[in-house]
Amino acid sequence: MNGITQNQDSYLLKNVLLETGFLYENAEVVATKTALFDIQIEGNKIKSVEPAQSTTDVKGFDIKGKLALPPFRDMHIHLDKTLFGLPWKAVFPKNRTVKDMIAKEQMIIPELLKTSAERAEKLISLLQGYGTNFARTHFNIDPTSGTASLEHLLQALEHLKDSFSAELVAFPQHGLFYTKSAELMEEVAKWEQVNFIGGLNPFSIDGSIEKPVDLTIQLALDNNKGIDIHLHEGGQSGVKTIHYLIDKAFENPALQGRTFISHAFALGYMAKRELAYTAERLAAAKVGICSSVPFRNMLMPLPELEKAGVEVFIGNDNVQDHWSTFGSGNMLQKANLVAQLYGYETEFELSRSLRYATNGSIPLDDHGKIVWPKVGDDASLIFVDASCSAEAVSRISTVNGFVYQGNSSSIIA
């Protein structure tokens, strides 16, 4: 990524292309209107957004008409287990059940930990090149890893703190009780850097829904954390786990808005009426869903969930690791995949699809009113080679640079 290292607390971004509204024909959106602006940055905030001045003697950094968009946010990724930075290797041809993969991890983790901090940094740099400045990342907590995976991840994040931030999920990848991970989870739950307590397939891995979920909930409540549980189970155990978590969120209001189910494949197998009922309960309990889109042959009912008011997050999940071959690290590609999978192809639909890359933030609301960027907003922007957000999603446009929280070490196009 080409750019200029910026060393001022206050500076001007010149000739930034911003979306200003929709163009309509017969009440249908047919195009997105844009104009050039100058954006004044002061500290970590946007101080002003004014029409671009035609004079060339105004000092500042010339963005040269690149489109500004909200930065991308990866809401489900494993930064600690990437093979990125090592020679190319596809997934193992055998050992594909979760328990088989746990056994495989127990063999390979000791060697991977030797360079995990370095590889996490490389993966974060890859994400940044695609416009992502934030991630919710899971990290292994298991008897093989101990706390080393967390410690190495914190080292990587510390080195890149001026241009990247993250929420951390303590993830018992090898089961809470299937391996002796419960005490380790109790330990790391006390770490202030940890934001969420994770979990994995309670019934199929630990043999019970209630016992592992109850411990996860208690750790979250005792330590003021959120919850983010991996749930791959597609049968009745998956359905029961979803509703058990919903029940617990109703019982403990502190968990509402802070409880998430990653994958939740059982939703994809539900009949229409059961799905509507479950989605209604998820929304009422403020339990969100994180999806990697797509996951092999699974097409999740994201439109139905969102229509019911369920908060839906998107992430890359695995990027070149021993679990998956296909993760690219590109959240704009994820938005493009969502648009393709669910048939979002009009100007309006594509512009709305940008929210899957940004975790909700888009330049224009559904009525074409400017909602980003505004004076007082966090000074974080990315610059892409596109005429509008619809084109950026459709063509997976190149990211030319970014500003992160107005920070003087950020790179701009």
WOPEDA-V668249 format. One record per residue. N is the residue number from 1. RES is the residue in one letter. OMEGA is omega in whole degrees, -180 to 180 (999 if undefined). Layout:
N:RES:OMEGA, N:RES:OMEGA
This chain:
1:M:178, 2:N:180, 3:G:179, 4:I:175, 5:T:-172, 6:Q:-174, 7:N:-179, 8:Q:176, 9:D:179, 10:S:-178, 11:Y:-177, 12:L:171, 13:L:-175, 14:K:173, 15:N:177, 16:V:178, 17:L:179, 18:L:175, 19:E:-176, 20:T:180, 21:G:178, 22:F:171, 23:L:-174, 24:Y:167, 25:E:-178, 26:N:177, 27:A:178, 28:E:176, 29:V:-179, 30:V:-179, 31:A:177, 32:T:179, 33:K:180, 34:T:175, 35:A:179, 36:L:-179, 37:F:169, 38:D:-177, 39:I:177, 40:Q:178, 41:I:176, 42:E:-174, 43:G:179, 44:N:-177, 45:K:172, 46:I:-177, 47:K:-180, 48:S:174, 49:V:-174, 50:E:175, 51:P:-177, 52:A:177, 53:Q:-177, 54:S:-179, 55:T:-177, 56:T:-176, 57:D:177, 58:V:-178, 59:K:179, 60:G:180, 61:F:-174, 62:D:-180, 63:I:171, 64:K:173, 65:G:175, 66:K:-179, 67:L:175, 68:A:177, 69:L:172, 70:P:179, 71:P:-177, 72:F:-178, 73:R:178, 74:D:-171, 75:M:174, 76:H:-180, 77:I:177, 78:H:-178, 79:L:-173, 80:D:-172, 81:K:-179, 82:T:169, 83:L:180, 84:F:-175, 85:G:173, 86:L:176, 87:P:-178, 88:W:176, 89:K:177, 90:A:-179, 91:V:179, 92:F:-179, 93:P:179, 94:K:178, 95:N:-173, 96:R:173, 97:T:-179, 98:V:180, 99:K:175, 100:D:-180, 101:M:174, 102:I:178, 103:A:179, 104:K:179, 105:E:180, 106:Q:179, 107:M:-170, 108:I:-176, 109:I:-179, 110:P:179, 111:E:-179, 112:L:-178, 113:L:-178, 114:K:-178, 115:T:-173, 116:S:179, 117:A:180, 118:E:-178, 119:R:175, 120:A:177, 121:E:180, 122:K:179, 123:L:177, 124:I:178, 125:S:175, 126:L:179, 127:L:-179, 128:Q:178, 129:G:177, 130:Y:174, 131:G:-179, 132:T:178, 133:N:-179, 134:F:177, 135:A:163, 136:R:-173, 137:T:174, 138:H:176, 139:F:-176, 140:N:165, 141:I:-176, 142:D:-177, 143:P:180, 144:T:-178, 145:S:-171, 146:G:175, 147:T:-175, 148:A:-180, 149:S:177, 150:L:-178, 151:E:-180, 152:H:178, 153:L:178, 154:L:176, 155:Q:-180, 156:A:-179, 157:L:178, 158:E:-180, 159:H:-176, 160:L:-173, 161:K:180, 162:D:-178, 163:S:-175, 164:F:176, 165:S:-175, 166:A:165, 167:E:-174, 168:L:180, 169:V:176, 170:A:-168, 171:F:177, 172:P:-175, 173:Q:-177, 174:H:179, 175:G:177, 176:L:-175, 177:F:176, 178:Y:165, 179:T:-175, 180:K:-177, 181:S:-174, 182:A:-179, 183:E:176, 184:L:178, 185:M:178, 186:E:180, 187:E:-175, 188:V:177, 189:A:180, 190:K:-178, 191:W:-178, 192:E:-180, 193:Q:-178, 194:V:-176, 195:N:-175, 196:F:172, 197:I:-177, 198:G:178, 199:G:-178, 200:L:169, 201:N:-171, 202:P:-175, 203:F:-174, 204:S:180, 205:I:-176, 206:D:174, 207:G:-179, 208:S:172, 209:I:-170, 210:E:-172, 211:K:180, 212:P:-180, 213:V:179, 214:D:178, 215:L:179, 216:T:-180, 217:I:-179, 218:Q:177, 219:L:179, 220:A:-179, 221:L:-177, 222:D:-174, 223:N:178, 224:N:178, 225:K:169, 226:G:179, 227:I:175, 228:D:-172, 229:I:170, 230:H:178, 231:L:179, 232:H:-173, 233:E:-175, 234:G:-177, 235:G:-178, 236:Q:177, 237:S:176, 238:G:179, 239:V:-178, 240:K:179, 241:T:178, 242:I:-177, 243:H:176, 244:Y:177, 245:L:177, 246:I:179, 247:D:-178, 248:K:176, 249:A:175, 250:F:-178, 251:E:-176, 252:N:-177, 253:P:179, 254:A:-179, 255:L:-177, 256:Q:-175, 257:G:-179, 258:R:-180, 259:T:-176, 260:F:175, 261:I:179, 262:S:179, 263:H:176, 264:A:-174, 265:F:179, 266:A:178, 267:L:-178, 268:G:-179, 269:Y:-175, 270:M:170, 271:A:-173, 272:K:-177, 273:R:179, 274:E:178, 275:L:-180, 276:A:179, 277:Y:-179, 278:T:179, 279:A:178, 280:E:180, 281:R:176, 282:L:-179, 283:A:-178, 284:A:180, 285:A:-178, 286:K:175, 287:V:-176, 288:G:179, 289:I:174, 290:C:-177, 291:S:-179, 292:S:170, 293:V:-15, 294:P:174, 295:F:-175, 296:R:-176, 297:N:-176, 298:M:174, 299:L:-177, 300:M:-178, 301:P:-176, 302:L:180, 303:P:-180, 304:E:178, 305:L:-178, 306:E:178, 307:K:179, 308:A:179, 309:G:178, 310:V:177, 311:E:-177, 312:V:178, 313:F:-180, 314:I:176, 315:G:179, 316:N:-176, 317:D:-177, 318:N:176, 319:V:-179, 320:Q:175, 321:D:-175, 322:H:176, 323:W:-174, 324:S:-180, 325:T:-160, 326:F:-179, 327:G:-177, 328:S:-174, 329:G:-174, 330:N:-179, 331:M:177, 332:L:174, 333:Q:177, 334:K:177, 335:A:178, 336:N:179, 337:L:177, 338:V:-179, 339:A:179, 340:Q:-175, 341:L:-175, 342:Y:173, 343:G:177, 344:Y:-172, 345:E:177, 346:T:178, 347:E:-179, 348:F:-178, 349:E:179, 350:L:179, 351:S:177, 352:R:-177, 353:S:178, 354:L:-176, 355:R:178, 356:Y:177, 357:A:-173, 358:T:-174, 359:N:170, 360:G:-176, 361:S:177, 362:I:-176, 363:P:-177, 364:L:174, 365:D:-175, 366:D:180, 367:H:179, 368:G:178, 369:K:180, 370:I:177, 371:V:177, 372:W:-6, 373:P:178, 374:K:175, 375:V:-178, 376:G:177, 377:D:171, 378:D:-176, 379:A:175, 380:S:-178, 381:L:168, 382:I:-178, 383:F:-176, 384:V:179, 385:D:-179, 386:A:180, 387:S:-179, 388:C:-177, 389:S:178, 390:A:178, 391:E:-180, 392:A:179, 393:V:-175, 394:S:-175, 395:R:-177, 396:I:-171, 397:S:-180, 398:T:174, 399:V:-176, 400:N:-180, 401:G:-178, 402:F:168, 403:V:-178, 404:Y:177, 405:Q:178, 406:G:-172, 407:N:-176, 408:S:178, 409:S:180, 410:S:179, 411:I:176, 412:I:-177, 413:A:999
